[in-house]
């Protein structure tokens, strides 16, 4: 019975993966549209700017300091968060390609 469930779940996963769907992408709002000013300020000026780079590097440094204290879970989370902040523009672009 367990093998039958596993086989069914695998088959359903393969079918869902292989079914073609319409591709949609996340795009930045254009000038004059709703939310453009907020997007421009938070994403372009803060996250992609010097504040985002400094926050990412400080998060990685904090992760290393916490790792020295042998607190592994907070250390991994700090380092992962720092890497995500530094690479946020690439992550948003790649998520837009997937959706």
C-alpha positions as a printed NumPy array, in Angstrom:
array([[  0.   ,   0.   ,   0.   ],
       [  2.866,   2.383,   0.818],
       [  4.535,   1.77 ,  -2.548],
       [  1.269,   2.484,  -4.343],
       [  0.935,   5.867,  -2.588],
       [  4.534,   6.751,  -3.386],
       [  4.066,   5.791,  -7.024],
       [  0.869,   7.834,  -7.242],
       [  2.509,  10.895,  -5.668],
       [  5.477,  10.605,  -8.024],
       [  3.204,  10.3  , -11.048],
       [  1.124,  13.307,  -9.99 ],
       [  4.276,  15.365,  -9.381],
       [  5.645,  14.46 , -12.824],
       [  2.356,  15.308, -14.542],
       [  2.073,  18.658, -12.761],
       [  5.69 ,  19.471, -13.598],
       [  5.382,  18.563, -17.255],
       [  2.061,  20.303, -17.94 ],
       [  2.721,  23.482, -19.903],
       [  1.291,  26.709, -18.603],
       [  1.316,  30.329, -19.636],
       [  4.485,  32.142, -18.603],
       [  4.095,  35.366, -16.661],
       [  6.813,  37.625, -15.332],
       [  7.069,  40.064, -12.478],
       [  7.866,  43.472, -13.843],
       [  8.68 ,  46.714, -12.11 ],
       [  5.93 ,  49.312, -12.152],
       [  6.364,  51.998, -14.778],
       [  6.573,  55.705, -13.979],
       [  3.187,  57.128, -13.078],
       [  1.59 ,  53.805, -12.155],
       [  0.312,  52.807,  -8.719],
       [  3.158,  52.023,  -6.344],
       [  5.975,  53.279,  -8.556],
       [  7.302,  55.795,  -6.044],
       [  7.354,  53.248,  -3.206],
       [  8.959,  50.581,  -5.429],
       [ 11.546,  53.024,  -6.716],
       [ 12.464,  54.217,  -3.226],
       [ 12.571,  50.866,  -1.437],
       [ 13.992,  48.647,  -4.173],
       [ 16.212,  50.914,  -6.263],
       [ 17.406,  53.372,  -3.624],
       [ 17.577,  51.208,  -0.501],
       [ 17.761,  47.499,  -1.338],
       [ 19.953,  47.771,  -4.447],
       [ 21.831,  50.791,  -3.127],
       [ 24.531,  51.211,  -0.513],
       [ 22.149,  50.564,   2.391],
       [ 21.295,  47.11 ,   1.067],
       [ 24.95 ,  46.233,   0.48 ],
       [ 25.946,  47.385,   3.964],
       [ 23.016,  45.513,   5.551],
       [ 23.965,  42.329,   3.691],
       [ 27.625,  42.513,   4.686],
       [ 26.77 ,  43.333,   8.318],
       [ 24.362,  40.407,   8.413],
       [ 27.068,  38.058,   7.146],
       [ 29.528,  39.416,   9.722],
       [ 26.918,  38.965,  12.469],
       [ 26.427,  35.389,  11.273],
       [ 30.153,  34.712,  11.559],
       [ 30.249,  36.202,  15.06 ],
       [ 27.288,  34.083,  16.142],
       [ 28.898,  31.017,  14.55 ],
       [ 32.024,  31.606,  16.646],
       [ 29.724,  31.457,  19.68 ],
       [ 28.573,  28.037,  18.358],
       [ 24.967,  29.057,  17.791],
       [ 24.603,  27.412,  14.408],
       [ 20.941,  28.016,  13.528],
       [ 21.031,  31.806,  14.071],
       [ 24.396,  31.912,  12.293],
       [ 23.082,  30.136,   9.216],
       [ 20.   ,  32.358,   9.18 ],
       [ 22.111,  35.538,   9.411],
       [ 24.453,  34.443,   6.635],
       [ 21.579,  33.292,   4.425],
       [ 19.735,  36.573,   5.01 ],
       [ 22.833,  38.577,   4.125],
       [ 23.334,  36.663,   0.895],
       [ 19.652,  37.098,   0.008],
       [ 19.821,  40.866,   0.595],
       [ 22.976,  41.218,  -1.496],
       [ 21.53 ,  39.155,  -4.38 ],
       [ 17.949,  40.424,  -4.096],
       [ 17.786,  41.973,  -7.578],
       [ 18.895,  38.719,  -9.207],
       [ 16.436,  36.738,  -7.087],
       [ 13.509,  38.97 ,  -8.056],
       [ 14.465,  38.656, -11.728],
       [ 14.716,  34.878, -11.559],
       [ 11.408,  34.584,  -9.688],
       [  9.821,  36.674, -12.414],
       [ 11.116,  34.188, -14.969],
       [  9.594,  31.249, -13.069],
       [  6.115,  32.675, -12.474]])
